[in-house]
Amino acid sequence: MHLLRQAYPFEYRTAGGLDAEAQADLWITVSGSRAVLVLRGCPVGDASAAMNTLHHTWLPYLLRPDTQMLALALHPYRKGAKARALVLPLSA
């Protein structure tokens, strides 16, 4: 896999109706058949709203319709805890 976009800034509307900002990294295979989307700076509770925004604004221009995508929400490093990622459902 190679990095297609790194730290792409975007805005989304949270479930509570507030505007928020986050970043996304997009990794893709050379063939374009598989991709991994990593959300950074986005609370896990708002990840579905952020993915919905990306599905309508950014991802259709970068991925083929038949691409299989795995989405991860990255939990930031906190003192005494490692950074972790949560796999998100793709039905956002």
RODO-2510 file (C-alpha; in nm, 4 decimals, decimal comma):
residues 92
     n   res          X          Y          Z
     1     m     0,0000     0,0000     0,0000
     2     h     0,1090     0,3531    -0,0573
     3     l    -0,0051     0,6811     0,0924
     4     l    -0,2361     0,8631    -0,1475
     5     r    -0,3284     1,1578     0,0786
     6     q    -0,1798     1,2557     0,4134
     7     a    -0,3352     1,4786     0,6787
     8     y    -0,6152     1,5962     0,4491
     9     p    -0,8061     1,8588     0,6506
    10     f    -1,1849     1,8554     0,6304
    11     e    -1,4870     1,9902     0,8133
    12     y    -1,7910     1,7892     0,9119
    13     r    -2,1094     1,8385     1,1102
    14     t    -2,1259     1,6399     1,4351
    15     a    -2,4320     1,4482     1,5493
    16     g    -2,4978     1,7387     1,7864
    17     g    -2,5107     1,9843     1,4956
    18     l    -2,1739     2,1520     1,5564
    19     d    -1,9090     2,2104     1,2909
    20     a    -1,5827     2,0296     1,3622
    21     e    -1,2476     1,9725     1,1920
    22     a    -1,0461     1,6551     1,1479
    23     q    -0,7792     1,5066     0,9241
    24     a    -0,7786     1,1975     0,7050
    25     d    -0,5056     0,9775     0,5618
    26     l    -0,5826     0,7530     0,2663
    27     w    -0,3734     0,4457     0,1872
    28     i    -0,4404     0,2483    -0,1305
    29     t    -0,3018    -0,0587    -0,3038
    30     v    -0,1262    -0,0183    -0,6369
    31     s    -0,4162    -0,1896    -0,8134
    32     g    -0,6696     0,0367    -0,6417
    33     s    -0,8786    -0,2576    -0,5247
    34     r    -0,8335    -0,1932    -0,1511
    35     a    -0,7970     0,1206     0,0583
    36     v    -0,7556     0,2175     0,4229
    37     l    -0,8959     0,5454     0,5532
    38     v    -0,7547     0,6753     0,8830
    39     l    -0,9429     0,9509     1,0645
    40     r    -0,7380     1,1656     1,3018
    41     g    -0,8592     1,4333     1,5405
    42     c    -1,2146     1,3064     1,5264
    43     p    -1,3896     1,1732     1,8388
    44     v    -1,5042     0,8156     1,7865
    45     g    -1,8659     0,9187     1,8494
    46     d    -1,8472     1,1607     1,5559
    47     a    -1,6612     0,9244     1,3217
    48     s    -1,9769     0,8204     1,1350
    49     a    -2,0627     1,1834     1,0610
    50     a    -1,7054     1,2501     0,9451
    51     m    -1,7081     0,9446     0,7179
    52     n    -2,0427     1,0482     0,5746
    53     t    -1,8950     1,3856     0,4802
    54     l    -1,5928     1,2218     0,3153
    55     h    -1,8155     0,9767     0,1247
    56     h    -2,0014     1,2685    -0,0299
    57     t    -1,7167     1,5147    -0,0891
    58     w    -1,3720     1,3586    -0,1181
    59     l    -1,3620     0,9813    -0,1557
    60     p    -1,5629     0,9504    -0,4813
    61     y    -1,2897     1,1460    -0,6593
    62     l    -1,0064     0,9281    -0,5279
    63     l    -1,1457     0,5738    -0,5214
    64     r    -1,3075     0,3496    -0,7786
    65     p    -1,6650     0,2379    -0,7011
    66     d    -1,5525    -0,1241    -0,6551
    67     t    -1,2732    -0,0437    -0,4061
    68     q    -1,2971    -0,2262    -0,0742
    69     m    -1,2278     0,0208     0,2060
    70     l    -1,1365    -0,0264     0,5711
    71     a    -1,1948     0,2790     0,7911
    72     l    -1,0085     0,3419     1,1172
    73     a    -1,0582     0,6130     1,3788
    74     l    -0,7285     0,6821     1,5530
    75     h    -0,7390     0,7443     1,9254
    76     p    -0,4628     0,9914     2,0157
    77     y    -0,1758     0,9007     2,2439
    78     r    -0,2485     0,9781     2,6069
    79     k    -0,0057     0,9643     2,8945
    80     g     0,0277     0,6029     3,0007
    81     a    -0,1708     0,4641     2,7046
    82     k    -0,0679     0,3710     2,3527
    83     a    -0,2334     0,5162     2,0452
    84     r    -0,5096     0,2849     1,9279
    85     a    -0,7398     0,2617     1,6269
    86     l    -1,1030     0,1563     1,6137
    87     v    -1,2348    -0,0150     1,3008
    88     l    -1,5475     0,1663     1,1835
    89     p    -1,8424     0,0107     1,0039
    90     l    -1,8680     0,1241     0,6426
    91     s    -2,2421     0,1863     0,6589
    92     a    -2,1973     0,5466     0,7766
***
